[in-house]
């Protein structure tokens, strides 16, 4: 039956009124950023803007990505699904091929709250044959570069490098024939010489437009802003390098994998080998000290650079008077190894690759300047933002693995907090595939257990890792054989999760099943 015209007008007015009362959302995504921030207690960090943002809201001290690599981690966020349930494990994974009717985080806000949804910078992963998911947003995404150089000498005279080709979907079948770009550069240039500076500028433009629409018709906004530093290459203006003395920056305490860890958990080279002057075939722990110090310097400089750009966006939010009506979420897509265990970049199940910064500011809800040790996961952000905005909980059709952690924002007494968080486990789940084997993990406040096996294989075939971060914060030794009771306890929790879907890579590069000698790793210089 067709509704009378006046009823349609009334419904439209009600919908517009409801939309006008919704909080806005500013979602800030940062590539490869681990908690090397002042607000997380790093005395070497120069991150005043992120520190100030944390002082406004809640800092999550035990936040973990669900898979330590760009594309899957972002799928986890946008779908609320674990990779082990979505099957989206790889950089080239195509969301709509596996989940053509999936309702992503921004789509949920558009459909249920009348939000205008926009994307600036790196939000979904684009590259390696992946085109992201432009249909998730109301207007076409504004893309920027990930791999970028200012000095032609960094690319052998302005040539297309391996990583530039991968991230722009060029010559994907010829990558090994292309030259490597430099792992860093530090020219004396303005911030907008690099992508993150331009992303900040565009984000400010979008906020101004959003303010105008709010005043004109009450349309709330969902703005996702993605920054790429400190992703390699460590290309950042000289002034950010000058903030740090490389001689005083921390160096990895161990340069060997954990004693007793299974070989399947190991990694060699990888992404770091795509850059000059990194040796292509040398494990990271064997890098000369000057190279290691330069890489660490580049990471801290790049973190300071992105901090400044985020500061520009938050300043614009304040100047426009939008801060009291906007939820701000700051999220790092995964961590980053800086030589620990001899590893660089991500792609492991270890602490440095999986722990992320997560800061939430929800006006009228969050208790400013607080932190929580309750373990949370990337997949929790979708249902949390939906609850904070007064929207229905996500229902899929993709699997929804996250649980709202909104009660953690309120500063509740312990008894009430535990009652309201009864549906959320006091641990984080994450995973990483190695060929046909998937390592599924449980991270509590004190321990991590990793179970490596082929999906569907008998539990007895698994190789197990156990780490106690209170007695061994640097993962020097796999304790699985020493504490069978704790292993059984954590494996029982892990068994409550659905079995992992097979990795699309199948058995390619399947590692040998062997164990390492139980030698104690030797510390490097501090």
Secondary structure by P-SEA (a helix, b strand, c coil): ccccaaaaaaaaaaaaaaaaabbbbbbbbbcccccccccccccccccaaaaaaaaabbbbccccccccccaaaaaaaaccccccccccccccccccccccccccaaaaaaaccccbbbbccccccccccccccccccccccccccccccccccccccccccaaaaaaaccccccccccccccccccccccccccaaaaaaaaaaaaaaaaaaaaaccccccbbbbbbcccccccccccccccccccccccccccccccccccccccccccccccccccccccccccccaaaaaaaaaaaaaaaaaaaaaaaaaaaaaaaacccccbbbbbbbcbbbbcccccccccccccccccbbbbbbbbcccccccccccccccccaaaaaaaaaaccccccccccccccccccccccccaaaaaaaacccccccccccccccbbbbbcccccbbbbbbcccccccccbbbbbbbcccccccccccccccaaaaaaaaaaaaacccccccccccccccccccccccbbbbccc
